[in-house]
Amino acid sequence: MFVDLLSVVFSFQGALLLIVLVLTLYITFSFLCDGRVSDLEKKAVLITGCDSGFGYELAKKLDAQGLRVFAACLTSEGEAKLASECSRELRTLKLDVTESSDVHNALETVKSRLPPQGLWAVVNNAGIGFPGLIEWQSVEEMKKTVDVNLWGMVSVTKAFLPLLKRTKGRVVNVASSWGRVSIPGASAYCISKFGVEAFSDSLRNEMRHFGITVHVIEPGMFKTNIIEPKKNVQYLERLWQNLDAETKECYGIEYYEKAKFNSANKFQWLKSPHIYKVVDAMFHAVTSTQPKLRYVVGWDHKIIWRTLSFLPSEIQDFMFFFFPKPKGQN
């Protein structure tokens, strides 16, 4: 029996040692072999959602490194601001990712202005996000979020795949820590980001036969316009005003006031001002010879959200037990 126990201990130690050895070799190999893709100045990159935030900063960084950047913005104001801070080589585009005509026009513009080595990467960064319970939001409201964050991404990617096939290029998709864990009161956003994860995994396995690689950026909570407290509170106020009397009575005014307070304050301490960390991950995904398939960015994602995603659903549900409770709960 003692011999059997020793064999179990040593077999466990051996397996653990093997795992540590493999991980060490993988990390060392990745670090030593990580270099910069050659001739970047002869390659083009398309980035969506460049009016502000991650897309805005990535466009500036890639432009400074000499890449031909096609920066897609939703507004003319966004185009003008970005163009004023970049070189003349950067080209801004008007692009609403939910409009097929805009996507077609963007494709034709990029085709007509490609550098010698073609389109190297498409960075799907455009996104929106608003708070709201499923019962409070109309299907149309929820669709707006999913249309931008998921179907807009699918539309842009499909349009530009033929160009990426020619260069064996890359697709970089911005997901979220909330594409791993679904948060009460952020249903439409979470649905869209779970979809981004699934779309990216499917696309990666389908496109690898053509030499196209797919990379996912998973930011935690950062201070960008997508989670601006004042805007979120105004959105919740509009949702509440549009609810029928029965639903309002079911939830109660106290719940509504807590929902507004939480929307403006609950996760503020988690939001990092250091958006450069996300931009650096996106930059690495575009320019590195050894890009990661997934980039988990932000201490909150690494410690809280990713850990939570590995736990059983019952434990996840318990963690959200302390959220505000409706007046009419059972």
For each residue, the residues with C-beta under 8 A, 3 or more apart:
1: 4 5
2: 5 6
3: 6 7
4: 1 7 8
5: 1 2 8 9
6: 2 3 9 10
7: 3 4 10 11
8: 4 5 11 12
9: 5 6 12 13
10: 6 7 13 14
11: 7 8 14 15
12: 8 9 15 16
13: 9 10 16 17
14: 10 11 17 18
15: 11 12 18 19
16: 12 13 19 20
17: 13 14 20 21
18: 14 15 21 22
19: 15 16 22 23
20: 16 17 23 24
21: 17 18 24 25
22: 18 19 25 26
23: 19 20 26 27
24: 20 21 27 28
25: 21 22 28 29
26: 22 23 29 30
27: 23 24 30 31
28: 24 25 31 32
29: 25 26 32 33
30: 26 27 33 34 290
31: 27 28 34
32: 28 29
33: 29 30 289 290
34: 30 31 288 289 290
35: 288 289 290
36: 40 287 288 289
37: 40 43 120 287 288 289
38:
39: 42 43 117
40: 36 37 43 65 66 67 120 287
41: 65 66 67 68
42: 39 115 116 117
43: 37 39 40 67 68 115 117 118 119 120 121 167
44: 67 68 69 70 110 113 114 115 118 119 120
45: 62 67 68 69 70 119 120 121 122 123 286
46: 70 72 106 110 119 121 122 123 156 160
47: 50 55 58 59 62 69 70 71 72 123 125
48: 55 72 95 97 123 124 125 126 152 153 156
49: 53 54 55 72 73 74 125 126 127 174
50: 47 55 56 58 59 71 72 73 78 82 92 125
51: 55 56 73 74 75 77 78 81 82
52: 55 56 78 224 225
53: 49 56 57 125 224 225 226 275
54: 49 57 58 125 174 219 224 275 278 279 282
55: 47 48 49 50 51 52 58 59 71 123 125 126
56: 50 51 52 53 59 60 78 82
57: 53 54 60 61 275 276 279
58: 47 50 54 55 61 62 123 125 279 282 283
59: 47 50 55 56 62 63 69 71 82 86 90
60: 56 57 63 64 82 85 86
61: 57 58 64 65 279 283
62: 45 47 58 59 65 67 69 283 286 287
63: 59 60 66 67 69 86 87 89 90
64: 60 61 86 87
65: 40 41 61 62 287
66: 40 41 63 89
67: 40 41 43 44 45 62 63 120 286
68: 41 43 44 45 89 90 91 113 114 115
69: 44 45 47 59 62 63 86 89 90 91
70: 44 45 46 47 91 93 106 109 110 113
71: 47 50 55 59 79 82 86 90 91 92 93
72: 46 47 48 49 50 92 93 94 95 97 106 126
73: 49 50 51 76 78 79 82 92 93 94 95
74: 49 51 78 94 95 96 126
75: 51 78 79
76: 73 79 80 94
77: 51 80 81
78: 50 51 52 56 73 74 75 81 82 92
79: 71 73 75 76 82 83 92 93 94
80: 76 77 83 84
81: 51 77 78 84 85
82: 50 51 56 59 60 71 73 78 79 85 86 90 92
83: 79 80 86 90 92
84: 80 81
85: 60 81 82
86: 59 60 63 64 69 71 82 83 89 90
87: 63 64 90
88:
89: 63 66 68 69 86
90: 59 63 68 69 71 82 83 86 87
91: 68 69 70 71 109 113
92: 50 71 72 73 78 79 82 83
93: 70 71 72 73 79 105 106 109 110
94: 72 73 74 76 79 102 105
95: 48 72 73 74 102 103 105 106 126 156
96: 74 99 102
97: 48 72 102 103 126 148 152 153 155 156
98: 147 148 151 152 155
99: 96 102 103
100: 103 104 155
101: 104 105
102: 94 95 96 97 99 105 106
103: 95 97 99 100 106 107 155 156 159
104: 100 101 107 108 159
105: 93 94 95 101 102 108 109
106: 46 70 72 93 95 102 103 109 110 156 159
107: 103 104 110 111 159 160
108: 104 105 111 112
109: 70 91 93 105 106 112 113
110: 44 46 70 93 106 107 113 114 119 160 163
111: 107 108 114 163
112: 108 109
113: 44 68 70 91 109 110
114: 44 68 110 111 118 119 163
115: 42 43 44 68 118
116: 42
117: 39 42 43 120 167
118: 43 44 114 115 163 166 167 169
119: 43 44 45 46 110 114 122 160 163 164 166 167 169
120: 37 40 43 44 45 67 117 167 169 170 286
121: 43 45 46 164 169 170 171 172 285 286
122: 45 46 119 156 157 160 164 169 170 171 172
123: 45 46 47 48 55 58 172 174 282 285 286
124: 48 152 153 156 157 171 172 173 174
125: 47 48 49 50 53 54 55 58 174 282
126: 48 49 55 72 74 95 97 148 149 152 153 156
127: 49 148 149 174 192 226
128: 144 145 148 149 226
129: 145 149 186 189 226 227
130: 141 145 188 189 231 232 235
131: 185 186 232 235 236 259 263
132: 136 137 141 185 186 187 188 235 236 239
133: 136 137 184 185 187 259
134: 137 142 187
135: 247
136: 132 133 239 240 243 247
137: 132 133 134 141 142 187 188 239
138: 141 142 242
139: 142 143
140: 143 144
141: 130 132 137 138 144 145 188 239
142: 134 137 138 139 145 146 187 188 191
143: 139 140 146 147
144: 128 140 141 147 148 188
145: 128 129 130 141 142 148 149 188 189 191 192
146: 142 143 149 150 151 188 191 192 195
147: 98 143 144 150 151 152
148: 97 98 126 127 128 144 145 151 152 192
149: 126 127 128 129 145 146 152 153 189 192 193 195 196
150: 146 147 153 154 192 195 196 199
151: 98 146 147 148 154 155
152: 48 97 98 124 126 147 148 149 155 156
153: 48 97 124 126 149 150 156 157 173 196 199
154: 150 151 157 158 199
155: 97 98 100 103 151 152 158 159
156: 46 48 95 97 103 106 122 124 126 152 153 159 160
157: 122 124 153 154 160 161 171 173 203
158: 154 155 161
159: 103 104 106 107 155 156
160: 46 107 110 119 122 156 157 163 164
161: 157 158 164 165 207 212
162: 165 166
163: 110 111 114 118 119 160 166 167 169
164: 119 121 122 160 161 167 168 169 170 171 212
165: 161 162 168 210 211 212
166: 118 119 162 163
167: 43 117 118 119 120 163 164
168: 164 165 210 211 212
169: 118 119 120 121 122 163 164 212
170: 120 121 122 164 212 213 214 215 285 286 291
171: 121 122 124 157 164 200 203 207 212 213 214 215
172: 121 122 123 124 214 215 216 217 282 285 286
173: 124 153 157 196 199 200 214 215 216 217
174: 49 54 123 124 125 127 196 216 217 219 282
175: 179 193 196 197 200 216 217 218
176: 179 189 193 196 218 219
177: 180 181 218 219 220 221 296 298 300 301 305 306
178: 181 182 183 186 189 190 193 305
179: 175 176 190 193 194 196 197 218
180: 177 197 218 305 306 308 309
181: 177 178 190 305 308 309 316
182: 178 186 187 190 191 194
183: 178 186 190 320
184: 133 187 320 323
185: 131 132 133 259 262 263 323
186: 129 131 132 178 182 183 189 190
187: 132 133 134 137 142 182 184 190 191
188: 130 132 137 141 142 144 145 146 191 192
189: 129 130 145 149 176 178 186 192 193
190: 178 179 181 182 183 186 187 193 194
191: 142 145 146 182 187 188 194 195
192: 127 145 146 148 149 150 188 189 195 196
193: 149 175 176 178 179 189 190 196 197
194: 179 182 190 191 197 198
195: 146 149 150 191 192 198 199
196: 149 150 153 173 174 175 176 179 192 193 199 200 216
197: 175 179 180 193 194 200 201 216
198: 194 195 201 202
199: 150 153 154 173 195 196 202 203
200: 171 173 175 196 197 203 204 214 215 216
201: 197 198 204 205
202: 198 199 205 206
203: 157 171 199 200 206 207 214
204: 200 201 207 208 213 214 293
205: 201 202 208
206: 202 203 209
207: 161 171 203 204 210 212 213 214
208: 204 205 211 212 213
209: 206
210: 165 168 207
211: 165 168 208
212: 161 164 165 168 169 170 171 207 208
213: 170 171 204 207 208 291
214: 170 171 172 173 200 203 204 207 293
215: 170 171 172 173 200 285 291 292 293 294 295
216: 172 173 174 175 196 197 200 293 294 295
217: 172 173 174 175 278 281 282 285 295 297
218: 175 176 177 179 180 294 295 296 297 301
219: 54 174 176 177 222 278 297 298 301
220: 177 270 272 297 298 299 300 301 302 304 305
221: 177 227 267 270 271 272 298 300 301
222: 219 271 272 273 274 275 277 278 298
223: 227 271 272 273 275
224: 52 53 54 227 228 275
225: 52 53 228 231
226: 53 127 128 129
227: 129 221 223 224 232 267 271
228: 224 225 231 232
229: 232 233 263 264 265 268
230: 233 234 264
231: 130 225 228 234 235
232: 130 131 227 228 229 235 236 263 264
233: 229 230 236 237 260 263 264
234: 230 231 237 238
235: 130 131 132 231 232 238 239
236: 131 132 232 233 239 240 256 259 260 263
237: 233 234 240 241 260
238: 234 235 241 242
239: 132 136 137 141 235 236 242 243
240: 136 236 237 243 248 256
241: 237 238
242: 138 238 239
243: 136 239 240 247 248
244: 247 248
245: 248 249
246: 249 250
247: 135 136 243 244 250 251
248: 240 243 244 245 251 252 253 256
249: 245 246 252 327 328
250: 246 247 326 327 328
251: 247 248 255 256 326 327 328
252: 248 249 255 256 326 327 328
253: 248 256 257
254: 257 258 327
255: 251 252 258 259 324 325 326 327
256: 236 240 248 251 252 253 259 260
257: 253 254 260 261
258: 254 255 261 262 324
259: 131 133 185 236 255 256 262 263 324
260: 233 236 237 256 257 263 264
261: 257 258 264 265 266
262: 185 258 259 265 266 323 324
263: 131 185 229 232 233 236 259 260 266
264: 229 230 232 233 260 261 268
265: 229 261 262 268
266: 261 262 263
267: 221 227 270 271
268: 229 264 265 271
269:
270: 220 221 267 300 304
271: 221 222 223 227 267 268
272: 220 221 222 223 275 277 298 299 300
273: 222 223
274: 222 277
275: 53 54 57 222 223 224 272 278 279
276: 57 279 280
277: 222 272 274 280 281 297 298
278: 54 217 219 222 275 281 282 297 298
279: 54 57 58 61 275 276 282 283
280: 276 277 283 284
281: 217 277 278 284 285 295 297
282: 54 58 123 125 172 174 217 278 279 285 286 295
283: 58 61 62 279 280 286 287
284: 280 281 287 288 291 292 295
285: 121 123 170 172 215 217 281 282 288 291 292 295
286: 45 62 67 120 121 123 170 172 282 283 291
287: 36 37 40 62 65 283 284
288: 34 35 36 37 284 285 291
289: 33 34 35 36 37
290: 30 33 34 35
291: 170 213 215 284 285 286 288
292: 215 284 285 295
293: 204 214 215 216
294: 215 216 218
295: 215 216 217 218 281 282 284 285 292
296: 177 218 301 302 306
297: 217 218 219 220 277 278 281 301
298: 177 219 220 221 222 272 277 278 301 302
299: 220 272 302 303
300: 177 220 221 270 272 303 304 305
301: 177 218 219 220 221 296 297 298 304 305 306
302: 220 296 298 299 306
303: 299 300 306 307
304: 220 270 300 301 307 308
305: 177 178 180 181 220 300 301 308 309
306: 177 180 296 301 302 303 309 310
307: 303 304 310 311
308: 180 181 304 305 311 316 319
309: 180 181 305 306 316
310: 306 307
311: 307 308 315 316
312: 315 316
313: 316 317
314: 317 318
315: 311 312 318 319
316: 181 308 309 311 312 313 319 320
317: 313 314 320 321
318: 314 315 321
319: 308 315 316 322
320: 183 184 316 317 323
321: 317 318
322: 319
323: 184 185 262 320
324: 255 258 259 262
325: 255 329
326: 250 251 252 255 329
327: 249 250 251 252 254 255
328: 249 250 251 252
329: 325 326
330:
